[in-house]
Amino acid sequence: MKNSTLIKGTAAIAVGAALLLGGGGTLAAWNAEAAATPGTIVSGDLNVTAAAGVWTDRAGTVIDINTYKVVPGDKLTYTQALTVKLTGDKMAADITLTGADSANNFTADNVAISPLQLKKGDNTVATRLAPVTGSPTQTVTASTTFEFKSTTATRSDVNTSYNLGNVKYTLQQVVAGQTGLS
C-alpha cells in the first residue's frame, strides 16, 4: 500500500512538472538587453611612392644606366627618395630590395650587392620604419650599390644584360605580435 501511494505521489509531481515546463504553467525565462555603443573603427594605410632615382659610378659621377657599359671593377650606386606612408596604431613596415637575383643575371660570383641603406637627411636609419609623430608620411633616401667584381674570371659575364628595371624597393607591413612588436 505504501508503494502505491508513493507511486501515485511521484506520478502527480511528474505531471505537474511536465505541465509547467511544457508551457501549461508559469515557469518564466527572463532576459534583458541593452544597446552597445562600440564606436567606429577605421583602417590604417601603408604606401610607398618613389621619386626618379639616380645612378652614380664609383667616383660619384651621375651616369645614364641605359647607355653605360659596365666592366669588372665598376661600382654603381642607385639612390632614390621614397615617400613612405604609415598610418595605424602599431603600424610598422620593412623596406627591402627585390629583383637583384639570378633571375635578372646577378650572380654572387661576379656581382656584389650591398645591403639596402636608408637615410633621413644625413642620418642612417633602420630598414624597419614606424610612423613619425605628427605626420603619416616620411621621406627616406634608399641606396644600393652594385659592385661588378674585378675578380671576374676570363670572359665570364661578357655581353651579359643585367635587368636593373626589375630591381625595386618593397614595403611590407610587419604584423604586431608576430615579429616582436607589441
C-alpha positions as CSV (number, residue, x, y, z in Angstrom):
1,M,0.0,0.0,0.0
2,K,2.7,2.3,0.8
3,N,4.3,1.7,-2.6
4,S,1.0,2.5,-4.3
5,T,0.8,5.9,-2.6
6,L,4.5,6.6,-3.3
7,I,3.9,5.8,-7.0
8,K,0.8,8.0,-7.2
9,G,2.6,10.9,-5.5
10,T,5.6,10.6,-7.8
11,A,3.3,10.5,-10.8
12,A,1.5,13.6,-9.7
13,I,4.8,15.5,-9.2
14,A,6.0,14.4,-12.7
15,V,2.7,15.5,-14.4
16,G,2.9,18.9,-12.6
17,A,6.5,19.5,-13.6
18,A,5.6,18.5,-17.2
19,L,2.8,21.0,-17.3
20,L,5.0,23.8,-16.0
21,L,7.8,23.1,-18.4
22,G,5.6,22.4,-21.4
23,G,4.0,25.9,-21.3
24,G,1.0,25.0,-19.3
25,G,2.3,26.7,-16.2
26,T,4.1,29.9,-15.1
27,L,7.7,28.9,-15.3
28,A,9.4,32.1,-16.8
29,A,12.7,32.6,-18.6
30,W,13.9,36.1,-18.0
31,N,16.0,38.1,-20.4
32,A,17.0,41.7,-20.9
33,E,19.0,43.7,-23.4
34,A,20.9,47.0,-23.7
35,A,22.2,48.8,-26.7
36,A,26.0,48.6,-27.2
37,T,27.9,51.6,-28.5
38,P,31.3,50.2,-29.5
39,G,32.0,53.1,-31.9
40,T,33.5,53.0,-35.4
41,I,36.9,51.6,-36.4
42,V,38.9,52.9,-39.4
43,S,41.7,51.0,-41.1
44,G,45.1,52.5,-41.5
45,D,47.3,52.8,-44.6
46,L,50.6,51.7,-45.9
47,N,52.0,53.0,-49.2
48,V,55.3,54.0,-50.8
49,T,55.9,56.3,-53.8
50,A,59.3,56.8,-55.4
51,A,60.9,59.8,-57.0
52,A,63.1,59.3,-60.0
53,G,66.4,57.6,-59.0
54,V,69.9,58.5,-59.8
55,W,72.8,56.1,-60.8
56,T,76.3,57.1,-60.0
57,D,79.7,55.4,-60.6
58,R,82.5,54.8,-58.1
59,A,83.6,58.5,-58.4
60,G,80.1,59.8,-57.7
61,T,79.5,60.9,-61.3
62,V,75.9,60.6,-62.5
63,I,75.6,58.0,-65.3
64,D,72.9,57.1,-67.8
65,I,72.2,53.4,-67.0
66,N,70.6,52.9,-70.4
67,T,73.9,53.6,-72.2
68,Y,76.5,52.7,-69.6
69,K,78.6,49.6,-70.4
70,V,79.7,48.0,-67.1
71,V,83.1,46.3,-66.8
72,P,84.7,44.3,-64.0
73,G,85.7,46.6,-61.1
74,D,82.8,49.0,-61.7
75,K,80.8,50.1,-58.7
76,L,77.4,51.6,-59.4
77,T,75.1,53.1,-56.8
78,Y,71.4,53.6,-57.2
79,T,69.9,56.3,-55.0
80,Q,66.2,57.1,-54.8
81,A,63.9,59.2,-52.5
82,L,61.0,57.2,-51.1
83,T,57.9,58.7,-49.6
84,V,56.5,56.2,-47.1
85,K,53.0,56.5,-45.6
86,L,52.4,54.5,-42.4
87,T,49.1,55.2,-40.7
88,G,47.8,53.0,-37.9
89,D,48.3,52.1,-34.3
90,K,51.2,49.6,-34.1
91,M,52.0,50.1,-37.8
92,A,55.5,49.2,-38.9
93,A,57.0,48.1,-42.2
94,D,60.2,46.8,-43.6
95,I,61.8,48.2,-46.8
96,T,63.7,45.5,-48.8
97,L,65.4,45.4,-52.1
98,T,63.9,42.9,-54.5
99,G,64.8,41.8,-58.0
100,A,68.5,41.7,-57.6
101,D,68.9,38.0,-58.1
102,S,70.0,35.3,-60.5
103,A,66.7,35.6,-62.5
104,N,67.9,39.0,-63.6
105,N,71.5,37.8,-64.2
106,F,73.0,38.9,-60.9
107,T,75.3,36.1,-59.7
108,A,77.3,36.2,-56.4
109,D,80.4,35.1,-58.3
110,N,80.5,38.3,-60.3
111,V,78.3,41.0,-58.7
112,A,78.3,42.0,-55.0
113,I,75.1,43.8,-54.0
114,S,75.3,45.9,-50.8
115,P,72.6,45.7,-48.2
116,L,70.0,48.4,-48.6
117,Q,70.9,51.7,-46.8
118,L,68.2,54.1,-45.7
119,K,68.8,57.7,-44.6
120,K,66.6,60.5,-43.2
121,G,68.6,63.6,-44.0
122,D,72.2,62.8,-43.1
123,N,71.2,60.1,-40.6
124,T,71.3,56.4,-41.4
125,V,68.1,54.7,-40.2
126,A,67.0,51.1,-39.9
127,T,65.1,49.4,-42.7
128,R,62.1,48.9,-40.3
129,L,60.1,52.1,-40.2
130,A,57.3,53.2,-37.9
131,P,55.0,56.2,-38.1
132,V,56.5,59.6,-37.2
133,T,54.8,61.9,-34.7
134,G,52.6,64.5,-36.4
135,S,52.6,63.1,-39.9
136,P,51.6,59.9,-41.6
137,T,54.3,60.3,-44.2
138,Q,58.1,60.4,-44.1
139,T,60.7,60.6,-46.8
140,V,63.7,58.4,-46.7
141,T,66.6,58.1,-49.2
142,A,67.3,54.5,-50.2
143,S,70.6,53.5,-51.9
144,T,72.0,50.2,-53.1
145,T,75.5,49.6,-54.5
146,F,76.2,47.0,-57.2
147,E,79.9,46.1,-57.5
148,F,80.9,44.2,-60.5
149,K,83.8,42.2,-59.1
150,S,87.3,42.8,-60.5
151,T,87.9,39.1,-59.9
152,T,85.5,38.0,-62.6
153,A,87.4,35.3,-64.4
154,T,88.3,35.2,-68.1
155,R,85.3,36.2,-70.3
156,S,82.7,35.4,-67.7
157,D,79.6,37.8,-68.0
158,V,80.9,39.3,-71.2
159,N,77.9,40.9,-73.0
160,T,75.6,40.0,-70.1
161,S,72.5,42.1,-69.8
162,Y,71.6,42.9,-66.2
163,N,67.9,43.7,-65.8
164,L,68.0,46.7,-63.4
165,G,64.4,47.5,-64.3
166,N,63.2,44.6,-62.1
167,V,65.2,45.9,-59.1
168,K,62.9,47.7,-56.7
169,Y,62.2,48.6,-53.1
170,T,59.3,46.8,-51.5
171,L,57.4,48.0,-48.4
172,Q,56.0,45.1,-46.3
173,Q,53.9,45.6,-43.2
174,V,55.3,44.0,-40.0
175,V,52.4,42.4,-38.2
176,A,52.4,43.2,-34.4
177,G,52.7,40.1,-32.2
178,Q,54.3,38.0,-34.9
179,T,57.7,39.8,-35.1
180,G,58.4,41.2,-31.7
181,L,56.2,44.3,-31.9
182,S,53.8,44.8,-29.1
